[in-house]
Amino acid sequence: GVVNVGIWPYYWYLLVDTFLPNSAPSHLAYPLWLFEWGLLTLKITLDSAINGALSIISSFSMWSLLDDDTAEMWQSKLEKRFMQTWMMDWSVWPLYNVLCFTVLPLRMRPLTSGIASMLWNGFMSHQSQSVSP
């Protein structure tokens, strides 16, 4: 949990901001706002595609280890619930990320991500533990 919602988000956002800065270069020939909204869209897409998928897999793996699941049970859990959970990720986190990448300074993102993640992990715990028909 500490790695998933504490350490990892800080380095993830640092990596994203290092390679995709928040502001456009001033020498661009087209509108700066268009470039900046394009960057925001790319950041949000990368966050849900990469960070979202890795977080779901690592959380399901952690809960499977804690439940003493076999490798087959872990694989079955991922096959049955990963896509549903990932689609929910795509419907929840982009809104948070718009705020995160436009309003929140880098130093505040781990704290706010931790709070949002606490709520999200409640949902993920439910997904991981729910009984399938």
ChimeraX attribute file (.defattr): number of C-alpha atoms within 10 A of each C-alpha:
attribute: neighborCount
match mode: 1-to-1
recipient: residues
	/A:1	12
	/A:2	8
	/A:3	10
	/A:4	15
	/A:5	19
	/A:6	15
	/A:7	13
	/A:8	16
	/A:9	20
	/A:10	18
	/A:11	12
	/A:12	15
	/A:13	20
	/A:14	16
	/A:15	12
	/A:16	16
	/A:17	14
	/A:18	10
	/A:19	9
	/A:20	16
	/A:21	16
	/A:22	17
	/A:23	13
	/A:24	16
	/A:25	11
	/A:26	8
	/A:27	7
	/A:28	9
	/A:29	7
	/A:30	8
	/A:31	10
	/A:32	15
	/A:33	11
	/A:34	11
	/A:35	16
	/A:36	18
	/A:37	16
	/A:38	12
	/A:39	18
	/A:40	21
	/A:41	16
	/A:42	13
	/A:43	23
	/A:44	22
	/A:45	16
	/A:46	13
	/A:47	20
	/A:48	21
	/A:49	14
	/A:50	12
	/A:51	17
	/A:52	19
	/A:53	17
	/A:54	14
	/A:55	19
	/A:56	22
	/A:57	15
	/A:58	15
	/A:59	18
	/A:60	23
	/A:61	19
	/A:62	15
	/A:63	16
	/A:64	19
	/A:65	13
	/A:66	9
	/A:67	11
	/A:68	11
	/A:69	14
	/A:70	11
	/A:71	12
	/A:72	9
	/A:73	12
	/A:74	21
	/A:75	15
	/A:76	12
	/A:77	21
	/A:78	18
	/A:79	11
	/A:80	14
	/A:81	17
	/A:82	20
	/A:83	13
	/A:84	12
	/A:85	19
	/A:86	19
	/A:87	12
	/A:88	14
	/A:89	18
	/A:90	16
	/A:91	11
	/A:92	14
	/A:93	18
	/A:94	17
	/A:95	11
	/A:96	13
	/A:97	21
	/A:98	16
	/A:99	11
	/A:100	21
	/A:101	21
	/A:102	12
	/A:103	11
	/A:104	13
	/A:105	10
	/A:106	14
	/A:107	11
	/A:108	12
	/A:109	20
	/A:110	22
	/A:111	15
	/A:112	14
	/A:113	19
	/A:114	18
	/A:115	13
	/A:116	15
	/A:117	19
	/A:118	14
	/A:119	11
	/A:120	17
	/A:121	19
	/A:122	11
	/A:123	14
	/A:124	24
	/A:125	13
	/A:126	11
	/A:127	18
	/A:128	24
	/A:129	14
	/A:130	11
	/A:131	8
	/A:132	8
	/A:133	3
